[in-house]
Amino acid sequence: MGEALDDSFDRFDTARPANLQMLGRRPYRTIPSILSALDAGLIPFRLGPEGSNASPIKLYEYLAAGLPVLATPIPECELVPEVDIAPSAAGFSDLLDRARTTRRSEEFRRRARDRARENDWSQRARTALAALSLTASAGEG
């Protein structure tokens, strides 16, 4: 679920929906097995400056697990074809049924994992180093 950045999780102590489990902190190595039990990964950032400038790492963790991803309209997520965008809770609800079907598609899971590989840290470092090399080369001329 992520880190509580405000007091919005506090109400779950007394009014938790029956279908929501609060697992607490888990060792990173257990995350793949937890994700394998999910139908979809959610990225429900609040709309505004925080979401507009976010680059949620969980996006690529979800894709690496072969999960469909539902997100609020934040630029980083809107650029990824395997992500469905919904601006509201009702929109998330509508997309969740489709995500359950998508989750069963081997073709989708392959595509999602390929997208995650394209964005792993080693690939991002190569891209950044190549850009720096081009910048340095342009400055020499």
C-alpha positions as CSV (number, residue, x, y, z in Angstrom):
1,M,0.0,0.0,0.0
2,G,2.9,2.4,0.6
3,E,3.8,4.8,3.3
4,A,1.1,7.0,5.0
5,L,2.0,10.6,4.2
6,D,-1.0,11.9,6.1
7,D,-3.6,10.6,8.6
8,S,-5.8,9.0,5.9
9,F,-4.9,5.4,7.1
10,D,-5.9,6.1,10.7
11,R,-9.6,5.5,10.0
12,F,-8.9,2.0,8.9
13,D,-8.2,1.1,12.5
14,T,-11.9,1.3,13.3
15,A,-13.7,1.2,9.9
16,R,-11.7,-1.1,7.7
17,P,-13.6,-2.6,4.7
18,A,-13.9,-6.3,4.9
19,N,-12.0,-6.9,1.7
20,L,-8.9,-4.9,2.9
21,Q,-6.0,-6.4,4.7
22,M,-3.4,-4.2,6.3
23,L,-0.2,-6.4,6.1
24,G,2.1,-3.8,7.7
25,R,5.8,-3.7,6.7
26,R,7.1,-6.7,4.8
27,P,10.7,-7.6,3.8
28,Y,11.4,-6.6,0.2
29,R,12.1,-10.2,-0.8
30,T,8.5,-11.2,0.1
31,I,7.0,-8.6,-2.3
32,P,6.9,-10.8,-5.4
33,S,4.8,-13.5,-3.6
34,I,2.5,-10.9,-2.3
35,L,2.0,-9.3,-5.7
36,S,1.3,-12.7,-7.3
37,A,-1.9,-12.9,-5.2
38,L,-3.3,-9.5,-6.5
39,D,-5.6,-8.8,-9.5
40,A,-4.1,-5.4,-10.2
41,G,-1.7,-2.8,-8.9
42,L,-3.1,0.5,-7.9
43,I,-1.4,3.9,-8.0
44,P,-4.0,6.3,-6.6
45,F,-2.0,9.6,-6.3
46,R,-3.9,12.7,-5.4
47,L,-4.2,15.0,-8.3
48,G,-2.0,18.1,-8.0
49,P,1.7,18.9,-7.8
50,E,2.8,15.8,-5.9
51,G,1.2,13.4,-8.4
52,S,2.2,15.5,-11.4
53,N,5.8,15.2,-10.4
54,A,5.8,11.6,-9.2
55,S,7.7,8.7,-10.7
56,P,6.2,5.8,-8.7
57,I,8.7,2.9,-8.6
58,K,5.8,0.6,-7.7
59,L,4.7,1.1,-11.3
60,Y,7.6,-1.0,-12.6
61,E,7.3,-3.5,-9.7
62,Y,3.7,-4.1,-10.6
63,L,4.6,-4.6,-14.3
64,A,7.5,-6.9,-13.4
65,A,4.9,-9.0,-11.6
66,G,2.8,-9.1,-14.7
67,L,0.0,-7.0,-13.0
68,P,-2.4,-4.7,-14.8
69,V,-1.9,-1.2,-13.3
70,L,-4.7,1.3,-12.6
71,A,-3.6,4.8,-11.8
72,T,-4.8,8.3,-11.4
73,P,-3.8,10.6,-14.3
74,I,-0.2,11.4,-13.4
75,P,2.2,12.0,-16.3
76,E,4.6,9.1,-15.6
77,C,1.7,6.6,-15.7
78,E,-0.1,8.1,-18.6
79,L,3.0,7.5,-20.8
80,V,2.9,3.7,-20.2
81,P,0.5,1.8,-22.5
82,E,0.0,-1.0,-20.0
83,V,-1.5,1.4,-17.5
84,D,-5.2,2.2,-17.4
85,I,-6.0,5.7,-16.1
86,A,-9.0,6.6,-13.9
87,P,-9.5,10.0,-12.3
88,S,-12.0,8.8,-9.7
89,A,-12.9,5.9,-7.4
90,A,-15.8,5.1,-9.7
91,G,-13.4,5.0,-12.6
92,F,-11.1,2.6,-10.7
93,S,-14.0,0.4,-9.9
94,D,-15.0,0.2,-13.6
95,L,-11.5,-0.6,-14.7
96,L,-10.9,-3.3,-12.0
97,D,-13.2,-5.7,-13.8
98,R,-11.2,-5.3,-17.0
99,A,-8.0,-5.7,-15.1
100,R,-9.1,-9.1,-13.7
101,T,-9.5,-10.3,-17.3
102,T,-6.3,-8.7,-18.4
103,R,-4.4,-10.4,-15.6
104,R,-5.2,-13.8,-17.1
105,S,-3.7,-12.8,-20.5
106,E,-0.3,-14.3,-21.1
107,E,0.3,-11.8,-23.8
108,F,-0.3,-8.9,-21.4
109,R,1.9,-10.4,-18.7
110,R,4.7,-10.8,-21.3
111,R,4.3,-7.2,-22.5
112,A,4.2,-5.8,-18.9
113,R,7.3,-7.7,-17.9
114,D,9.1,-6.5,-21.1
115,R,8.1,-2.9,-20.2
116,A,9.5,-3.3,-16.7
117,R,12.8,-4.7,-18.1
118,E,13.0,-1.6,-20.3
119,N,12.9,0.6,-17.2
120,D,15.1,-1.3,-14.8
121,W,17.8,0.7,-13.0
122,S,20.6,-0.6,-15.3
123,Q,18.7,0.4,-18.4
124,R,17.9,3.8,-17.0
125,A,21.5,4.3,-16.0
126,R,22.6,3.5,-19.6
127,T,20.1,6.0,-21.0
128,A,21.3,8.7,-18.6
129,L,25.0,8.0,-19.4
130,A,24.3,8.1,-23.1
131,A,22.5,11.4,-22.7
132,L,25.4,12.8,-20.7
133,S,27.8,11.5,-23.3
134,L,25.9,13.3,-26.1
135,T,25.8,16.5,-24.0
136,A,29.6,16.3,-23.4
137,S,30.2,15.6,-27.1
138,A,28.0,18.6,-28.2
139,G,30.0,20.8,-25.8
140,E,33.3,19.8,-27.4
141,G,32.3,21.0,-30.8
